[in-house]
């Protein structure tokens, strides 16, 4: 292995580890919920509520990158922070409407085919998610400035402290006998507040001096042009699961015992998706690798990506086929009986996810290098349209289940990657044609 490849490994694996670590909190939440008397039902409510909340939370994923790129001194700091606060409050408004007003009771039944009691349970979680958007947006902004100061070790520390707080507060809620909604949501809220406070303190102590020579007040329109396409992309990312869950809830909206047990299906798919994210989180770091090194050494980065993808995919297949999957789902997540069996079944189609997601992330990385991020939005649209068109066909054929729902996510990734790849090819073909025309006219 050459020196450059070793450099890529040193860059990549810490990011891959931190990506997987980020989902530790969700694992503990699943385990806690399944420990309650009506654990499966609570896990279903939490999964459905997170699917509703996901698009609003996901809109803030790229806030650290925005802060890193645009903030150059006190003036741009104030401009960008003001923008983050405004957009966070704007994203909070629909969450307030869904959780705290009668509008939520009218809208959510169109999203999920479940009864009024289930809708009330979903809204209870959504209601308590309300403060998280503003807190996460601000924390993401401060985290981006720590990355700008090249204090990535402190960013790792922040993640570990956040998870430790979450686990500690979940344990406290269980010991004090709090209801599941309070245990989950209060622990998320307080852990996020702790994350925000520590990020602020670390930035005050370790943040680098502002580069005043490059600093200027940024118009909101300029920030929006940079940030909003990424917001649209992340919102589209997070819509696939609600669509998948919607068609699952439609299989048995009345809870008829003669029809499939929808609660078990949704819980099984949710556990399988969480398991998959341990591996997908590693693959998602390819975007950072490509943006950092892909312009100077595209062939070397592609070789590294192929090797890393094969390793991650092989490890996932071994994990699914070995007792580790049972240990993860049963011991770490608390699944047993039919839920354990169905979750393991749903894992098998997801073994294709590392390969498909690697292709998707390669296309994303190239589009970011070329600053043609509109392709990513088109890919996100194709991802959701493919699910919305194929899921009802499977339902009509009687083939929609927890296994095909998991496969649907892989299919959605493939549709997204294919769309971006086609747009990349067309763009390059058009560029070559233009160059040829220019040369012919000389």
VEXMARVO-708042 format. One line per field, with one value per residue (C-alpha): residue in one letter; chain; x, y, z; residue number from 1. Coordinates in steps of 0.05 Angstrom, whole numbers, plus 32768, in hexadecimal, padded with zeros to 4 digits. Layout:
BEGIN
r c(a:...)
c c(A:...)
X c(X:...)
Y c(Y:...)
Z c(Z:...)
k c(NUM:...)
REM end
This chain:
BEGIN
r c(x:x:x:x:x:x:x:x:x:x:x:x:x:x:x:x:x:x:x:x:x:x:x:x:x:x:x:x:x:x:x:x:x:x:x:x:x:x:x:x:x:x:x:x:x:x:x:x:x:x:x:x:x:x:x:x:x:x:x:x:x:x:x:x:x:x:x:x:x:x:x:x:x:x:x:x:x:x:x:x:x:x:x:x:x:x:x:x:x:x:x:x:x:x:x:x:x:x:x:x:x:x:x:x:x:x:x:x:x:x:x:x:x:x:x:x:x:x:x:x:x:x:x:x:x:x:x:x:x:x:x:x:x:x:x:x:x:x:x:x:x:x:x:x:x:x:x:x:x:x:x:x:x:x:x:x:x:x:x:x:x:x:x:x:x:x:x:x:x:x:x:x:x:x:x:x:x:x:x:x:x:x:x:x:x:x:x:x:x:x:x:x:x:x:x:x:x:x:x:x:x:x:x:x:x:x:x:x:x:x:x:x:x:x:x:x:x:x:x:x:x:x:x:x:x:x:x:x:x:x:x:x:x:x:x:x:x:x:x:x:x:x:x:x:x:x:x:x:x:x:x:x:x:x:x:x:x:x:x:x:x:x:x:x:x:x:x:x:x:x:x:x:x:x:x:x:x:x:x:x:x:x:x:x:x:x:x:x:x:x:x:x:x:x:x:x:x:x:x:x:x:x:x:x:x:x:x:x:x:x:x:x:x:x:x:x:x:x:x:x:x:x:x:x:x:x:x:x:x:x:x:x:x:x:x:x:x:x:x:x:x:x:x:x:x:x:x:x:x:x:x:x:x:x:x:x:x:x:x:x:x:x:x:x:x:x:x:x:x:x:x:x:x:x:x:x:x:x:x:x:x:x:x:x:x:x:x:x:x:x:x:x:x:x:x:x:x:x:x:x:x:x:x:x:x:x:x:x:x:x:x:x:x:x:x:x:x:x:x:x:x:x:x:x:x:x:x:x:x:x:x:x:x:x:x:x:x:x:x:x:x:x)
c c(A:A:A:A:A:A:A:A:A:A:A:A:A:A:A:A:A:A:A:A:A:A:A:A:A:A:A:A:A:A:A:A:A:A:A:A:A:A:A:A:A:A:A:A:A:A:A:A:A:A:A:A:A:A:A:A:A:A:A:A:A:A:A:A:A:A:A:A:A:A:A:A:A:A:A:A:A:A:A:A:A:A:A:A:A:A:A:A:A:A:A:A:A:A:A:A:A:A:A:A:A:A:A:A:A:A:A:A:A:A:A:A:A:A:A:A:A:A:A:A:A:A:A:A:A:A:A:A:A:A:A:A:A:A:A:A:A:A:A:A:A:A:A:A:A:A:A:A:A:A:A:A:A:A:A:A:A:A:A:A:A:A:A:A:A:A:A:A:A:A:A:A:A:A:A:A:A:A:A:A:A:A:A:A:A:A:A:A:A:A:A:A:A:A:A:A:A:A:A:A:A:A:A:A:A:A:A:A:A:A:A:A:A:A:A:A:A:A:A:A:A:A:A:A:A:A:A:A:A:A:A:A:A:A:A:A:A:A:A:A:A:A:A:A:A:A:A:A:A:A:A:A:A:A:A:A:A:A:A:A:A:A:A:A:A:A:A:A:A:A:A:A:A:A:A:A:A:A:A:A:A:A:A:A:A:A:A:A:A:A:A:A:A:A:A:A:A:A:A:A:A:A:A:A:A:A:A:A:A:A:A:A:A:A:A:A:A:A:A:A:A:A:A:A:A:A:A:A:A:A:A:A:A:A:A:A:A:A:A:A:A:A:A:A:A:A:A:A:A:A:A:A:A:A:A:A:A:A:A:A:A:A:A:A:A:A:A:A:A:A:A:A:A:A:A:A:A:A:A:A:A:A:A:A:A:A:A:A:A:A:A:A:A:A:A:A:A:A:A:A:A:A:A:A:A:A:A:A:A:A:A:A:A:A:A:A:A:A:A:A:A:A:A:A:A:A:A:A:A:A:A:A:A:A:A:A:A:A:A:A:A:A)
X c(8000:801C:8028:7FEC:7FBE:7FD7:7FC9:7F81:7F79:7F92:7F61:7F26:7F22:7F1B:7EE1:7EC3:7EC8:7EA8:7E70:7E60:7E66:7E32:7DFD:7E0E:7DD9:7DA3:7DB6:7DAE:7D6C:7D51:7D69:7D47:7D05:7D02:7D0C:7CC8:7C8A:7C6F:7CB5:7CA6:7C6E:7C9A:7CD2:7CA0:7C87:7CCE:7CE3:7CA6:7CB0:7CFA:7CE7:7CBA:7CEE:7D27:7D1F:7D21:7D5D:7D81:7D7C:7DB3:7DE5:7E10:7E11:7E59:7E71:7E4F:7E71:7EB4:7EB1:7E8F:7EA5:7EE5:7EDE:7EAD:7E82:7E78:7E70:7E35:7E17:7E1B:7E04:7DC8:7DB8:7DBD:7D90:7D5C:7D5B:7D59:7D1C:7CFC:7D06:7CEB:7CA8:7C8D:7CA2:7C7B:7C3E:7C42:7C4D:7C28:7BED:7BB0:7BD1:7BFD:7BC0:7BA6:7BE7:7C07:7BCE:7BDC:7C26:7C1A:7BDD:7BD6:7BA0:7B96:7BBA:7BF7:7BF6:7BF2:7C2F:7C57:7C44:7C5B:7CA1:7CA0:7C89:7CC6:7CF4:7CE3:7D1E:7D51:7D55:7D6D:7D9E:7DBA:7DC1:7DE8:7E13:7E22:7E38:7E69:7E82:7E91:7EBC:7EE2:7EF0:7F06:7F38:7F50:7F3A:7F1C:7F31:7F03:7ECB:7ED6:7ED3:7E92:7E72:7E8A:7E70:7E2D:7E26:7E3C:7E08:7DD2:7DE0:7DE5:7DA3:7D80:7D99:7D7F:7D3B:7D35:7D4B:7D18:7CE0:7CD4:7CA4:7CC6:7CB6:7CD4:7D11:7D23:7D13:7D2E:7D6F:7D76:7D67:7D97:7DCF:7DC7:7DCA:7E09:7E27:7E17:7E33:7E74:7E7C:7E76:7EA9:7EDB:7ED3:7EE1:7F21:7F3B:7F1B:7F4D:7F50:7F23:7F42:7F2D:7F50:7F1E:7EE2:7EA3:7E59:7E38:7DF3:7DBE:7DB5:7DFE:7DFA:7DB9:7DD5:7E0C:7DE3:7D9C:7DAD:7DCD:7D8F:7D63:7D91:7D90:7D45:7D3E:7D6E:7D41:7CFF:7D0B:7CFE:7CBC:7CA5:7CBC:7C99:7C5A:7C4E:7C5D:7C29:7BF8:7BFC:7BD2:7BB8:7B82:7BAD:7B86:7BA5:7B9A:7BC8:7C14:7C2D:7C42:7C60:7C91:7CA2:7CB1:7CD9:7D01:7D10:7D23:7D54:7D71:7D7A:7D9F:7DCD:7DDA:7DEE:7E2A:7E46:7E26:7E43:7E88:7E78:7E5A:7E9F:7EB4:7E98:7ECB:7F02:7EF0:7EE8:7F2C:7F56:7F2B:7F40:7F8B:7F89:7F46:7F62:7F83:7F44:7F1A:7F49:7F45:7EF9:7EF4:7F20:7EFD:7EB8:7EC9:7EE3:7EA5:7E75:7E9A:7E99:7E4E:7E3F:7E68:7E45:7E00:7E12:7E35:7E1B:7E2D:7DEB:7DC5:7DF1:7DE5:7D9A:7D8B:7DBF:7DCB:7D86:7D5A:7D37:7D1D:7CED:7CCC:7CEA:7D30:7D22:7D03:7D3A:7D6F:7D48:7D45:7D91:7DA1:7D8B:7DAF:7DF1:7DF1:7DEC:7E37:7E45:7E0B:7E16:7E60:7E4C:7E1B:7E50:7E84:7E53:7E43:7E8D:7E9B:7E5F:7E78:7EBE:7E9F:7E6F:7E33:7E0A:7DC9:7DD5:7DCF:7D8A:7D75:7D90:7D69:7D29:7D35:7D42:7CFE:7CD8:7CF3:7CD9:7C96:7C8C:7CA6:7C8A:7C41:7C50:7C6D:7C31:7C02:7C29:7C27:7C73:7C7D:7C9A:7CD1:7D04:7CED:7CE8:7D32:7D42:7D1B:7D4E:7D87:7D5F:7D54:7DA0:7DAB:7D79:7D99:7DE0:7DCA:7DA9:7DE6:7E14:7DEA:7DEB:7E36:7E40:7E12:7E37:7E7A:7E61:7E46:7E88:7EB0:7E81:7E89:7ED5:7ED5:7EAA:7ED9:7F16:7EF6:7EE8:7F31)
Y c(8000:8043:807F:80A4:8069:8065:80AF:80A3:806B:8099:80CF:80A1:8070:80A3:80C2:807E:806D:80AE:80A4:8061:807C:80B1:807B:805F:808C:8071:802A:803A:805C:801E:7FF2:801E:8021:7FD5:7FCE:7FEE:7FC5:7FD9:7FDD:7FCB:7FFE:8034:8025:802B:806E:8088:8070:8090:80D1:80D3:80C8:8106:812F:8116:8147:8183:8169:8153:8199:81AE:8177:81A5:81E0:81CE:81D0:8213:8230:8214:8231:8274:828E:82B7:82E9:830D:832A:82E9:82C5:82F1:82EB:829F:8296:82C2:8299:8258:8271:828A:824A:8220:8247:8240:81F5:81F3:8212:81D5:81A8:81D4:81D1:8185:8179:81B1:81C6:81A2:81A4:816A:813F:814F:8145:8108:80D8:80E6:80D4:8094:8067:805D:806A:80A8:808B:807C:80C2:80E0:80B7:80CE:8116:8110:8100:8136:8168:815D:815F:81A9:81CA:819B:81BE:8201:81DF:81B0:81E8:8214:81DA:81C7:820E:820E:81C9:81E2:821A:81E7:81BF:81FF:8208:81C1:81A9:8169:8144:8173:8162:8119:812B:814F:8112:80E5:8114:811A:80CE:80C7:80FB:80D9:8094:80AF:80D4:8098:806E:80A3:80A3:8057:8057:808E:806C:80A3:8094:8082:80C4:80EC:80BE:80C2:810B:812A:8103:811B:8163:8167:8142:8174:81AF:8192:818A:81D2:81EE:81C6:81D9:8223:821D:81F7:822A:8264:8242:8221:8244:8266:82B1:82CF:82DC:8324:8333:8305:8317:8339:833B:8306:8315:82E1:82D2:82BF:828F:8273:8264:823C:8218:820D:81DB:81B0:81B8:819F:8163:814F:8157:8128:80F8:80F2:80E9:80A1:8080:80A3:808B:8044:8045:8063:8028:7FF8:801A:8014:7FC7:7FC4:8008:7FEC:7FB9:7F7E:7F3E:7F1A:7F4A:7F54:7F6F:7FB4:7FC7:7F8D:7F9E:7FE7:7FD5:7FA0:7FD0:8007:7FD9:7FC1:8009:8019:7FDD:7FF1:8038:801C:800A:8040:8076:805E:8060:80A6:80C1:80B7:80FC:811C:80F2:8105:814F:8150:8126:8116:8153:8144:80F8:80DE:809A:808E:80A1:8073:8039:8047:804B:8008:7FE7:8007:7FF8:7FAE:7FAB:7FCD:7FA2:7F62:7F74:7F83:7F40:7F1B:7F42:7F31:7EE8:7EDF:7EE0:7F2A:7F3D:7F17:7F36:7F7C:7F74:7F4B:7F5E:7FA6:7FB7:7F8A:7F68:7F22:7EEF:7F03:7F49:7F2C:7EFB:7F31:7F64:7F30:7F22:7F6C:7F71:7F46:7F75:7FAE:7F89:7FA8:7FEE:7FFB:7FEF:8019:8051:8053:805F:8095:80B7:80B5:80DA:810C:8119:8127:8156:817D:8182:819C:81C9:81AD:819A:81A0:8159:8142:8161:813D:80FC:8106:8111:80D1:80AC:80BD:80B7:8071:805C:807E:805B:8015:800C:800E:7FDC:7FAC:7FB7:7FA8:7F68:7F53:7F55:7F91:7F7B:7F8B:7F6A:7F8E:7FCF:7FC8:7FB7:7FF5:8021:8002:800B:8055:805E:803E:806C:80A8:8093:8083:80C7:80ED:80C2:80CE:8119:8117:80F2:8122:815E:8142:8130:8176:8193:8168:817C:81C5:81BE:8199:81CF:8205:81E1:81D8:8221:8235)
Z c(8000:7FEB:8018:7FFC:800A:8051:8057:8041:8075:80AC:8096:808B:80C5:80FE:80D8:80CC:8116:812B:80F8:8116:815C:814D:814B:818F:81AF:8182:8194:81DE:81D1:81AD:81E6:821A:81F5:81EB:8236:8244:824D:8208:81EB:81A3:819F:81BD:818D:8154:816D:8175:8130:810F:8135:8123:80DA:80DE:8103:80D6:809C:80CA:80F1:80B2:8096:80C6:80B5:808B:80BC:80D3:808B:8080:80BE:80A9:8063:806E:80B2:80AD:80E6:8115:80DD:80B7:80FA:810C:80C6:80C5:810D:80FF:80C2:80E8:8120:80EE:80C5:8105:811E:80D9:80DC:8123:810D:80E8:8121:8151:8123:811F:8169:818C:8161:8145:8101:8114:8123:80DE:80B6:80D6:80C5:807C:8088:80AF:80AB:80F6:812A:8155:8191:8168:814A:8190:81A4:8168:8175:81BD:81A6:816F:81A3:81CF:8193:8188:81AC:818C:8148:8164:8193:815E:812B:815A:8172:812A:811B:8156:8143:80FD:811A:8144:8104:80E3:811C:810E:8153:8139:8179:819F:816F:817F:81C9:81BF:819F:81D7:820D:81E9:81E7:8230:8246:821D:823A:8281:827B:825C:8297:82C7:82A6:82AC:82F5:8306:82E1:82AE:8275:8233:8211:824A:8251:8207:81F8:8239:8231:81E9:81FD:8238:8213:81DA:820A:8229:81E3:81D1:8213:820D:81C4:81D7:820F:81E3:81AB:81DB:81F3:81B4:8179:814A:8141:810D:80C9:80C9:8087:8064:808F:8076:8085:805B:803C:804E:8004:7FFB:8037:801E:7FD8:7FF9:802E:8015:7FDE:8013:803F:8006:7FFC:8045:804A:800E:8030:806C:8048:8030:8073:8080:803B:804A:808E:8071:8043:807D:80A9:806F:8070:80AF:80C5:80F3:8117:80FC:811B:80D9:80B4:80BB:80FD:80E6:812A:8126:80DE:80EC:812B:8104:80CB:80FC:8120:80DD:80C5:8106:80FD:80B5:80C9:80EF:80AB:8080:80AE:809B:8051:8058:806A:8022:8013:8041:8022:7FDB:7FEA:800C:7FDC:7F9F:7F75:7F7B:7F79:7F5E:7F48:7F8B:7FB1:7F86:7F94:7FDE:7FDC:7FB9:7FED:8028:800C:8003:804A:8067:803D:8050:809A:8096:8074:80A9:80E1:80C6:80BB:80FE:8146:8149:8129:815F:8195:8179:8170:81AE:81E2:81CE:81B3:81DC:81A1:81AA:818C:814B:814D:814F:8117:80EA:80F8:80E3:80A3:8093:809A:805D:8025:804A:8040:7FFA:8018:8022:7FD8:7FBF:7FF1:7FDF:7F96:7FAC:7FD8:7FA0:7F73:7FAB:7FB8:7F6F:7F6A:7FA7:7F89:7F48:7F70:7F4B:7F88:7F63:7F4C:7F94:7F99:7F5A:7F77:7FB7:7F8F:7F68:7FA9:7FC6:7F84:7F7B:7FBF:7FB6:7F73:7F85:7FCB:7FB6:7F7E:7FB2:7FDF:7FA5:7F95:7FDE:7FE3:8011:8054:8085:8055:8016:803D:804F:8007:7FF2:8016:7FEE:7FAE:7FC0:7FC9:7F85:7F63:7F84:7F6F:7F28:7F1F:7F37:7F0D:7ECE:7EDA:7EE5:7EA3:7E7D:7E99:7E85:7E40:7E37:7E4E:7E1D:7DE5:7DF5:7DF8:7DB5:7D95:7DB0:7D96:7D52:7D4C:7D59)
k c(1:2:3:4:5:6:7:8:9:10:11:12:13:14:15:16:17:18:19:20:21:22:23:24:25:26:27:28:29:30:31:32:33:34:35:36:37:38:39:40:41:42:43:44:45:46:47:48:49:50:51:52:53:54:55:56:57:58:59:60:61:62:63:64:65:66:67:68:69:70:71:72:73:74:75:76:77:78:79:80:81:82:83:84:85:86:87:88:89:90:91:92:93:94:95:96:97:98:99:100:101:102:103:104:105:106:107:108:109:110:111:112:113:114:115:116:117:118:119:120:121:122:123:124:125:126:127:128:129:130:131:132:133:134:135:136:137:138:139:140:141:142:143:144:145:146:147:148:149:150:151:152:153:154:155:156:157:158:159:160:161:162:163:164:165:166:167:168:169:170:171:172:173:174:175:176:177:178:179:180:181:182:183:184:185:186:187:188:189:190:191:192:193:194:195:196:197:198:199:200:201:202:203:204:205:206:207:208:209:210:211:212:213:214:215:216:217:218:219:220:221:222:223:224:225:226:227:228:229:230:231:232:233:234:235:236:237:238:239:240:241:242:243:244:245:246:247:248:249:250:251:252:253:254:255:256:257:258:259:260:261:262:263:264:265:266:267:268:269:270:271:272:273:274:275:276:277:278:279:280:281:282:283:284:285:286:287:288:289:290:291:292:293:294:295:296:297:298:299:300:301:302:303:304:305:306:307:308:309:310:311:312:313:314:315:316:317:318:319:320:321:322:323:324:325:326:327:328:329:330:331:332:333:334:335:336:337:338:339:340:341:342:343:344:345:346:347:348:349:350:351:352:353:354:355:356:357:358:359:360:361:362:363:364:365:366:367:368:369:370:371:372:373:374:375:376:377:378:379:380:381:382:383:384:385:386:387:388:389:390:391:392:393:394:395:396:397:398:399:400:401:402:403:404:405:406:407:408:409:410:411:412:413:414:415:416:417:418:419:420:421:422:423:424:425:426:427:428:429:430:431:432:433:434:435:436:437:438:439:440:441:442)
REM end
